[in-house]
Amino acid sequence: MRPPRMGLGRDHGGREDAMDWHELEKLKIDDLRAMAKEKALVDAVAGLSKAELVGKLAESMGIPRPHKVIEGGEKASIKRRIQDLARERDEAQLAGNQDRQRRSRKQIHREKRRLRRMAHLTH
């Protein structure tokens, strides 16, 4: 297995390529601390969590944070459907109706999966 790239590297064309947010997140915290100390990009690295360290390193290196985007106008309707199903599941639990409760849980699961499939990351 190849060791993780640290900071800027060179590709086969000779030009420098920067790390993106996801590559920073894949690094171990010790590697992130070493990179921050090596490049003197972040001051106090000892007390930071991995998420904070990735955020500060990315900010100092000029790496934009990716955003999840859901295309289409269905997001609100799916979320409303999930809320309705959750209420239905709770009512079924209070009534002791296990079949209706199971059916609601399965439908909630399907709707959440549908929502996640619609989402994609952008910069």
DSSP file (Angstrom, degrees, kcal/mol; ACC not computed):
  #  RESIDUE AA STRUCTURE BP1 BP2  ACC     N-H-->O    O-->H-N    N-H-->O    O-->H-N    TCO  KAPPA ALPHA  PHI   PSI    X-CA   Y-CA   Z-CA
    1    1 A M              0   0    0      0, 0.0     0, 0.0     0, 0.0     0, 0.0   0.000 360.0 360.0 360.0 140.5    0.0    0.0    0.0
    2    2 A R        -     0   0    0      1,-0.1     3,-0.1     3,-0.0     0, 0.0  -0.521 360.0-114.1 -76.1 138.8    1.2    3.5   -0.9
    3    3 A P        -     0   0    0      0, 0.0    -1,-0.1     0, 0.0     2,-0.0  -0.405  44.9 -90.0 -68.6 152.9    2.0    5.9    2.0
    4    4 A P        -     0   0    0      0, 0.0     2,-0.2     0, 0.0    19,-0.0  -0.309  41.0-111.9 -66.0 145.4   -0.3    8.9    2.1
    5    5 A R        -     0   0    0     -3,-0.1     2,-0.6     2,-0.1     4,-0.1  -0.541  26.8-143.9 -74.6 141.8    0.7   12.0    0.2
    6    6 A M        -     0   0    0     -2,-0.2     2,-0.2     2,-0.2    -1,-0.0  -0.929  53.2 -50.0-111.7 113.5    1.6   14.9    2.4
    7    7 A G  S    S+     0   0    0     -2,-0.6     2,-0.3     2,-0.0    12,-0.1  -0.426 114.1   9.8  70.9-129.7    0.6   18.4    1.2
    8    8 A L        +     0   0    0     -2,-0.2     2,-0.3    10,-0.1    10,-0.2  -0.639  69.0 174.4 -90.4 143.7    1.6   19.2   -2.4
    9    9 A G  E     -A   17   0A   0      8,-1.5     8,-1.7    -2,-0.3     2,-0.5  -0.774  28.8-110.9-134.3-179.7    3.0   16.6   -4.7
   10   10 A R  E     -A   16   0A   0     -2,-0.3     6,-0.2     6,-0.2     2,-0.1  -0.960  24.0-154.2-118.7 135.0    4.0   16.3   -8.3
   11   11 A D    >   -     0   0    0      4,-1.8     3,-1.5    -2,-0.5     6,-0.0  -0.297  43.5 -83.4 -93.5-172.4    2.1   14.3  -10.9
   12   12 A H  T 3  S+     0   0    0      1,-0.3    -1,-0.0     2,-0.1    -2,-0.0   0.745 125.4  60.3 -67.7 -22.9    3.6   12.8  -14.0
   13   13 A G  T 3  S-     0   0    0      2,-0.2    -1,-0.3     1,-0.0     3,-0.1   0.561 112.6-114.4 -81.7  -8.0    3.2   16.0  -16.0
   14   14 A G  S <  S+     0   0    0     -3,-1.5     2,-0.2     1,-0.3    -2,-0.1   0.370  76.7 120.7  93.3  -5.3    5.5   17.9  -13.6
   15   15 A R        -     0   0    0      1,-0.1    -4,-1.8    -5,-0.0    -1,-0.3  -0.626  66.6-109.4 -93.2 155.0    2.8   20.3  -12.3
   16   16 A E  E     -A   10   0A   0     -2,-0.2     2,-0.4    -6,-0.2    -6,-0.2  -0.578  28.9-163.0 -81.7 141.1    1.9   20.5   -8.6
   17   17 A D  E     -A    9   0A   0     -8,-1.7    -8,-1.5    -2,-0.3     2,-0.2  -0.989  10.8-138.9-124.6 136.8   -1.4   19.2   -7.5
   18   18 A A        -     0   0    0     -2,-0.4   -10,-0.1   -10,-0.2     2,-0.1  -0.527  23.5-105.1 -91.2 157.0   -3.0   20.1   -4.1
   19   19 A M        -     0   0    0     -2,-0.2     2,-0.2   -12,-0.1    -1,-0.1  -0.439  33.2-138.2 -72.7 153.2   -4.8   17.7   -1.8
   20   20 A D     >  -     0   0    0     -2,-0.1     4,-1.8    43,-0.1     3,-0.3  -0.574  30.7 -93.2-104.9 178.3   -8.6   18.0   -1.6
   21   21 A W  H  > S+     0   0    0     43,-0.4     4,-2.1     1,-0.2     5,-0.1   0.875 123.1  52.3 -58.0 -42.4  -10.8   17.9    1.4
   22   22 A H  H  > S+     0   0    0      1,-0.2     4,-1.4     2,-0.2    -1,-0.2   0.862 106.9  52.0 -68.0 -36.1  -11.5   14.1    1.2
   23   23 A E  H  > S+     0   0    0     -3,-0.3     4,-0.9     2,-0.2    -1,-0.2   0.883 109.4  50.9 -67.0 -37.0   -7.8   13.3    1.0
   24   24 A L  H >< S+     0   0    0     -4,-1.8     3,-0.7     1,-0.2    -2,-0.2   0.911 108.6  51.8 -64.3 -41.5   -7.2   15.3    4.1
   25   25 A E  H 3< S+     0   0    0     -4,-2.1    -1,-0.2     1,-0.2    -2,-0.2   0.789 104.2  57.8 -66.1 -27.3  -10.0   13.5    5.9
   26   26 A K  H 3< S+     0   0    0     -4,-1.4    -1,-0.2    -5,-0.1    -2,-0.2   0.751  88.3  94.6 -75.2 -23.4   -8.4   10.1    5.0
   27   27 A L  S << S-     0   0    0     -4,-0.9     2,-0.1    -3,-0.7   -21,-0.0  -0.313  83.4-109.0 -68.6 151.4   -5.1   10.9    6.7
   28   28 A K     >  -     0   0    0      1,-0.1     4,-2.1     4,-0.0     3,-0.3  -0.436  29.3-111.9 -74.9 156.4   -4.5    9.8   10.2
   29   29 A I  H  > S+     0   0    0      1,-0.2     4,-2.6     2,-0.2     5,-0.2   0.837 117.4  56.3 -62.7 -33.7   -4.4   12.5   12.9
   30   30 A D  H  > S+     0   0    0      2,-0.2     4,-2.3     1,-0.2    -1,-0.2   0.904 108.5  47.7 -63.8 -40.1   -0.7   12.0   13.5
   31   31 A D  H  > S+     0   0    0     -3,-0.3     4,-2.4     2,-0.2    -2,-0.2   0.885 111.2  51.2 -66.6 -38.3    0.0   12.7    9.8
   32   32 A L  H  X S+     0   0    0     -4,-2.1     4,-2.3     2,-0.2    -2,-0.2   0.914 110.9  47.9 -64.7 -42.3   -2.3   15.7    9.9
   33   33 A R  H  X S+     0   0    0     -4,-2.6     4,-2.5     2,-0.2     5,-0.2   0.917 111.9  49.8 -63.8 -42.6   -0.4   17.1   13.0
   34   34 A A  H  X S+     0   0    0     -4,-2.3     4,-2.9     1,-0.2    -2,-0.2   0.909 111.2  49.4 -62.7 -41.4    3.0   16.4   11.3
   35   35 A M  H  X S+     0   0    0     -4,-2.4     4,-2.3     2,-0.2     6,-0.3   0.911 111.3  49.2 -64.0 -41.8    1.8   18.2    8.1
   36   36 A A  H  X>S+     0   0    0     -4,-2.3     5,-1.3     1,-0.2     4,-0.8   0.901 115.4  43.3 -65.5 -40.9    0.6   21.2   10.2
   37   37 A K  H  <5S+     0   0    0     -4,-2.5    -2,-0.2     2,-0.2     3,-0.2   0.910 113.7  51.7 -70.2 -41.6    3.8   21.4   12.1
   38   38 A E  H  <5S+     0   0    0     -4,-2.9    -2,-0.2     1,-0.2    -1,-0.2   0.906 119.6  34.0 -61.6 -44.2    6.0   20.9    8.9
   39   39 A K  H  <5S-     0   0    0     -4,-2.3    -1,-0.2    -5,-0.2    -2,-0.2   0.524  99.5-134.6 -91.6  -5.6    4.2   23.6    7.0
   40   40 A A  T  <5 +     0   0    0     -4,-0.8    -3,-0.2    -3,-0.2    -4,-0.1   0.874  62.7 134.4  52.7  40.9    3.7   25.9   10.0
   41   41 A L      < +     0   0    0     -5,-1.3     2,-0.4    -6,-0.3    -4,-0.1   0.793  63.1  39.1 -88.0 -31.4    0.1   26.4    8.8
   42   42 A V        -     0   0    0     -6,-0.7     3,-0.2     1,-0.2    -1,-0.2  -0.961  69.6-151.1-124.3 138.5   -1.7   25.9   12.1
   43   43 A D  S    S+     0   0    0     -2,-0.4     2,-0.9     1,-0.2    -1,-0.2   0.977  81.0  25.4 -73.6 -83.7   -0.4   27.1   15.5
   44   44 A A        +     0   0    0      1,-0.2    -1,-0.2     2,-0.1     4,-0.0  -0.736  62.7 158.9 -89.8 106.7   -1.6   24.9   18.3
   45   45 A V    >   +     0   0    0     -2,-0.9     3,-0.8    -3,-0.2    -1,-0.2   0.588  54.8  81.1-101.3 -12.6   -2.2   21.4   17.0
   46   46 A A  T 3  S+     0   0    0      1,-0.2    -1,-0.1   -13,-0.1    -2,-0.1   0.874  97.0  38.7 -66.2 -39.3   -2.0   19.3   20.2
   47   47 A G  T 3  S+     0   0    0      2,-0.0     2,-0.2    -3,-0.0    -1,-0.2   0.395  92.6 107.2 -94.6   4.3   -5.5   20.0   21.5
   48   48 A L    <   -     0   0    0     -3,-0.8     2,-0.1     1,-0.1    -3,-0.0  -0.580  64.0-130.2 -88.0 143.8   -7.4   19.9   18.2
   49   49 A S     >  -     0   0    0     -2,-0.2     4,-2.6     1,-0.1     5,-0.2  -0.349  33.7-102.1 -77.2 169.8   -9.7   17.0   17.2
   50   50 A K  H  > S+     0   0    0      1,-0.2     4,-2.9     2,-0.2     5,-0.2   0.916 122.4  50.7 -61.9 -43.5   -9.3   15.5   13.8
   51   51 A A  H  > S+     0   0    0      1,-0.2     4,-2.2     2,-0.2    -1,-0.2   0.914 112.9  46.0 -62.5 -42.8  -12.3   17.4   12.3
   52   52 A E  H  > S+     0   0    0      2,-0.2     4,-2.6     1,-0.2    -1,-0.2   0.907 113.4  49.6 -65.7 -41.1  -11.0   20.7   13.7
   53   53 A L  H  X S+     0   0    0     -4,-2.6     4,-2.7     2,-0.2     5,-0.2   0.910 110.8  48.9 -65.6 -42.8   -7.5   20.0   12.4
   54   54 A V  H  X S+     0   0    0     -4,-2.9     4,-2.7     2,-0.2     5,-0.2   0.922 112.4  49.8 -61.4 -43.7   -8.8   19.1    8.9
   55   55 A G  H  X S+     0   0    0     -4,-2.2     4,-2.3    -5,-0.2    -2,-0.2   0.921 113.8  43.9 -61.8 -45.6  -10.8   22.2    8.8
   56   56 A K  H  X S+     0   0    0     -4,-2.6     4,-2.5     2,-0.2    -2,-0.2   0.905 115.2  48.4 -68.5 -41.1   -7.9   24.5    9.9
   57   57 A L  H  X S+     0   0    0     -4,-2.7     4,-1.9    -5,-0.2    -2,-0.2   0.937 113.0  47.8 -62.8 -45.7   -5.5   22.8    7.5
   58   58 A A  H  X>S+     0   0    0     -4,-2.7     5,-3.2    -5,-0.2     4,-0.7   0.909 112.5  49.6 -61.8 -42.0   -7.9   23.0    4.6
   59   59 A E  H ><5S+     0   0    0     -4,-2.3     3,-0.7    -5,-0.2    -1,-0.2   0.923 112.7  46.0 -63.4 -44.2   -8.6   26.7    5.4
   60   60 A S  H 3<5S+     0   0    0     -4,-2.5    -1,-0.2     1,-0.2    -2,-0.2   0.775 115.0  47.7 -71.7 -25.0   -4.9   27.6    5.5
   61   61 A M  H 3<5S-     0   0    0     -4,-1.9    -1,-0.2    -5,-0.2    -2,-0.2   0.480 115.1-115.1 -92.2  -3.2   -4.2   25.6    2.3
   62   62 A G  T <<5 +     0   0    0     -3,-0.7    -3,-0.2    -4,-0.7    -4,-0.1   0.788  61.8 152.1  77.2  27.8   -7.1   27.2    0.5
   63   63 A I      < -     0   0    0     -5,-3.2    -1,-0.2    -6,-0.2    -2,-0.1  -0.826  41.0-132.3 -93.9 121.1   -9.1   24.0    0.1
   64   64 A P        -     0   0    0      0, 0.0   -43,-0.4     0, 0.0    -5,-0.0  -0.437  18.9-115.9 -73.8 146.3  -12.9   24.6   -0.1
   65   65 A R        -     0   0    0     -2,-0.1     2,-0.1   -45,-0.1    57,-0.0  -0.661  33.6-120.4 -79.2 131.6  -15.2   22.5    2.0
   66   66 A P        -     0   0    0      0, 0.0     2,-0.4     0, 0.0    57,-0.2  -0.387  24.0-147.4 -72.6 151.7  -17.5   20.3   -0.1
   67   67 A H  E     -B  122   0B   0     55,-2.4    55,-2.5    -2,-0.1     2,-0.5  -0.932  12.5-124.0-120.1 143.1  -21.2   20.7    0.2
   68   68 A K  E     -B  121   0B   0     -2,-0.4     2,-0.4    53,-0.2    53,-0.2  -0.738  31.4-170.4 -84.5 130.2  -23.9   18.1   -0.2
   69   69 A V  E     -B  120   0B   0     51,-2.8    51,-1.9    -2,-0.5     2,-0.6  -0.977  14.4-159.1-125.1 134.1  -26.4   19.1   -2.8
   70   70 A I  E     -B  119   0B   0     -2,-0.4     2,-0.2    49,-0.2    49,-0.2  -0.953  17.9-148.8-112.7 115.8  -29.7   17.4   -3.5
   71   71 A E        +     0   0    0     47,-0.8     3,-0.2    -2,-0.6     2,-0.1  -0.544  58.0  37.4 -84.9 148.7  -31.0   18.2   -7.0
   72   72 A G  S >  S-     0   0    0     -2,-0.2     3,-0.5     1,-0.1    -2,-0.1  -0.057  89.3 -91.7  95.1 159.4  -34.7   18.4   -7.7
   73   73 A G  T 3  S+     0   0    0      1,-0.2     4,-0.5     2,-0.1     3,-0.3   0.192  98.6  94.4 -93.3  17.0  -37.5   19.7   -5.6
   74   74 A E  T 3>  +     0   0    0     -3,-0.2     4,-2.5     1,-0.2     5,-0.2   0.634  57.7  87.3 -84.6 -13.2  -38.3   16.4   -3.9
   75   75 A K  H <> S+     0   0    0     -3,-0.5     4,-2.4     1,-0.2     5,-0.2   0.910  90.1  45.8 -56.5 -49.0  -36.2   16.8   -0.8
   76   76 A A  H  > S+     0   0    0     -3,-0.3     4,-2.3     1,-0.2    -1,-0.2   0.899 113.5  49.3 -63.0 -41.3  -38.9   18.6    1.2
   77   77 A S  H  > S+     0   0    0     -4,-0.5     4,-2.2     2,-0.2    -1,-0.2   0.885 111.2  49.5 -68.2 -36.5  -41.6   16.2    0.2
   78   78 A I  H  X S+     0   0    0     -4,-2.5     4,-2.4     2,-0.2    -2,-0.2   0.918 111.2  49.3 -66.7 -42.5  -39.4   13.1    1.1
   79   79 A K  H  X S+     0   0    0     -4,-2.4     4,-2.2    -5,-0.2    -2,-0.2   0.900 110.8  49.9 -64.7 -39.6  -38.6   14.6    4.5
   80   80 A R  H  X S+     0   0    0     -4,-2.3     4,-2.5     2,-0.2    -1,-0.2   0.915 110.2  51.1 -62.1 -41.9  -42.3   15.3    5.2
   81   81 A R  H  X S+     0   0    0     -4,-2.2     4,-2.5     1,-0.2    -2,-0.2   0.903 109.0  50.8 -61.8 -41.9  -43.1   11.7    4.2
   82   82 A I  H  X S+     0   0    0     -4,-2.4     4,-2.1     2,-0.2    -1,-0.2   0.905 110.5  49.4 -62.8 -41.6  -40.4   10.5    6.6
   83   83 A Q  H  X S+     0   0    0     -4,-2.2     4,-2.1     2,-0.2    -2,-0.2   0.912 111.5  48.7 -64.0 -42.6  -41.9   12.6    9.4
   84   84 A D  H  X S+     0   0    0     -4,-2.5     4,-2.4     1,-0.2    -2,-0.2   0.910 111.7  49.4 -63.0 -42.0  -45.4   11.2    8.7
   85   85 A L  H  X S+     0   0    0     -4,-2.5     4,-2.6     1,-0.2    -1,-0.2   0.863 108.3  53.5 -65.8 -35.4  -44.0    7.7    8.7
   86   86 A A  H  X S+     0   0    0     -4,-2.1     4,-2.3     2,-0.2    -1,-0.2   0.907 109.7  47.8 -66.2 -40.7  -42.3    8.3   12.0
   87   87 A R  H  X S+     0   0    0     -4,-2.1     4,-2.4     2,-0.2    -2,-0.2   0.916 112.2  49.8 -63.0 -42.9  -45.5    9.5   13.6
   88   88 A E  H  X S+     0   0    0     -4,-2.4     4,-2.3     1,-0.2    -2,-0.2   0.901 110.2  50.6 -62.4 -41.3  -47.3    6.4   12.1
   89   89 A R  H  X S+     0   0    0     -4,-2.6     4,-2.0     2,-0.2    -1,-0.2   0.909 110.5  49.1 -61.7 -43.3  -44.6    4.2   13.5
   90   90 A D  H  X S+     0   0    0     -4,-2.3     4,-2.2     2,-0.2    -2,-0.2   0.898 111.2  49.5 -64.9 -40.6  -44.9    5.8   17.0
   91   91 A E  H  X S+     0   0    0     -4,-2.4     4,-2.1     1,-0.2    -1,-0.2   0.902 110.5  50.5 -63.3 -41.0  -48.7    5.4   16.9
   92   92 A A  H  X>S+     0   0    0     -4,-2.3     5,-2.2     1,-0.2     4,-0.9   0.867 108.9  52.3 -65.6 -35.4  -48.3    1.7   15.9
   93   93 A Q  H  <5S+     0   0    0     -4,-2.0     3,-0.4     2,-0.2    -2,-0.2   0.922 110.2  47.2 -66.2 -42.7  -45.9    1.2   18.8
   94   94 A L  H  <5S+     0   0    0     -4,-2.2    -2,-0.2     1,-0.2    -1,-0.2   0.866 114.0  48.0 -65.3 -35.4  -48.4    2.7   21.3
   95   95 A A  H  <5S-     0   0    0     -4,-2.1    -1,-0.2    -5,-0.2    -2,-0.2   0.621 111.3-122.9 -79.9 -12.9  -51.2    0.5   19.9
   96   96 A G  T  <5 +     0   0    0     -4,-0.9     2,-1.1    -3,-0.4    -3,-0.2   0.687  60.7 147.2  79.7  17.9  -49.0   -2.6   20.0
   97   97 A N     >< +     0   0    0     -5,-2.2     4,-1.8    -6,-0.2    -1,-0.2  -0.742  21.1 178.4 -91.0  96.9  -49.4   -3.2   16.2
   98   98 A Q  H  > S+     0   0    0     -2,-1.1     4,-2.6     2,-0.2     5,-0.2   0.837  75.7  55.7 -71.6 -33.1  -46.0   -4.8   15.3
   99   99 A D  H  > S+     0   0    0      2,-0.2     4,-2.5     1,-0.2    -1,-0.2   0.946 111.1  43.4 -64.3 -48.2  -46.9   -5.3   11.6
  100  100 A R  H  > S+     0   0    0      1,-0.2     4,-2.2     2,-0.2    -1,-0.2   0.882 114.2  52.0 -64.2 -37.5  -47.8   -1.7   11.0
  101  101 A Q  H  X S+     0   0    0     -4,-1.8     4,-2.3     2,-0.2    -2,-0.2   0.924 111.0  46.5 -64.2 -45.1  -44.7   -0.6   13.0
  102  102 A R  H  X S+     0   0    0     -4,-2.6     4,-2.3     1,-0.2    -2,-0.2   0.905 111.5  51.8 -64.0 -42.5  -42.4   -2.8   10.9
  103  103 A R  H  X S+     0   0    0     -4,-2.5     4,-2.1     1,-0.2    -1,-0.2   0.906 110.4  48.7 -61.2 -42.3  -44.0   -1.6    7.7
  104  104 A S  H  X S+     0   0    0     -4,-2.2     4,-2.5     2,-0.2    -2,-0.2   0.905 109.8  51.5 -65.2 -42.2  -43.4    2.0    8.7
  105  105 A R  H  X S+     0   0    0     -4,-2.3     4,-2.3     1,-0.2    -1,-0.2   0.909 110.0  49.4 -62.3 -41.4  -39.8    1.4    9.7
  106  106 A K  H  X S+     0   0    0     -4,-2.3     4,-2.4     1,-0.2    -1,-0.2   0.906 111.4  48.7 -64.0 -41.4  -39.1   -0.2    6.3
  107  107 A Q  H  X S+     0   0    0     -4,-2.1     4,-2.4     2,-0.2    -2,-0.2   0.888 110.1  51.6 -67.0 -38.1  -40.7    2.7    4.4
  108  108 A I  H  X S+     0   0    0     -4,-2.5     4,-2.5     2,-0.2     5,-0.2   0.928 110.1  50.4 -61.0 -44.6  -38.7    5.2    6.5
  109  109 A H  H  X S+     0   0    0     -4,-2.3     4,-2.3     1,-0.2    -2,-0.2   0.921 110.7  48.5 -59.5 -45.9  -35.5    3.2    5.6
  110  110 A R  H  X S+     0   0    0     -4,-2.4     4,-2.2     1,-0.2    -1,-0.2   0.907 111.8  49.0 -62.4 -42.6  -36.4    3.3    1.9
  111  111 A E  H  X S+     0   0    0     -4,-2.4     4,-2.2     2,-0.2    -1,-0.2   0.899 110.9  49.8 -66.6 -40.1  -37.2    7.0    1.9
  112  112 A K  H  X S+     0   0    0     -4,-2.5     4,-2.3     2,-0.2    -1,-0.2   0.904 111.1  49.4 -65.2 -40.3  -33.9    7.8    3.7
  113  113 A R  H  X S+     0   0    0     -4,-2.3     4,-2.4    -5,-0.2    -2,-0.2   0.908 109.5  52.0 -63.8 -40.6  -31.9    5.7    1.2
  114  114 A R  H  X S+     0   0    0     -4,-2.2     4,-1.3     1,-0.2    -2,-0.2   0.901 109.9  49.5 -61.2 -41.2  -33.7    7.5   -1.7
  115  115 A L  H  X S+     0   0    0     -4,-2.2     4,-0.9     1,-0.2    -2,-0.2   0.909 111.1  48.6 -64.8 -43.2  -32.7   10.8   -0.2
  116  116 A R  H  < S+     0   0    0     -4,-2.3     3,-0.5     1,-0.2    -2,-0.2   0.873 108.2  54.2 -66.9 -36.5  -29.1    9.8    0.2
  117  117 A R  H  < S+     0   0    0     -4,-2.4    -1,-0.2     1,-0.2    -2,-0.2   0.826 105.9  53.9 -66.1 -29.6  -28.9    8.5   -3.3
  118  118 A M  H  < S+     0   0    0     -4,-1.3   -47,-0.8    -5,-0.2    -1,-0.2   0.757  95.2  86.9 -74.4 -23.5  -30.1   11.9   -4.6
  119  119 A A  E  <  +B   70   0B   0     -4,-0.9     2,-0.3    -3,-0.5   -49,-0.2  -0.480  52.1 172.0 -81.1 145.7  -27.4   13.7   -2.7
  120  120 A H  E     -B   69   0B   0    -51,-1.9   -51,-2.8    -2,-0.2     2,-0.3  -0.983  32.2-107.3-147.5 156.9  -23.9   14.3   -4.2
  121  121 A L  E     +B   68   0B   0     -2,-0.3     2,-0.3   -53,-0.2   -53,-0.2  -0.614  35.4 177.2 -88.2 141.5  -20.9   16.4   -3.1
  122  122 A T  E      B   67   0B   0    -55,-2.5   -55,-2.4    -2,-0.3    -2,-0.0  -0.872 360.0 360.0-131.7 167.8  -19.9   19.6   -4.8
  123  123 A H              0   0    0     -2,-0.3   -55,-0.1   -57,-0.2   -58,-0.1   0.369 360.0 360.0-111.9 360.0  -17.2   22.2   -4.2
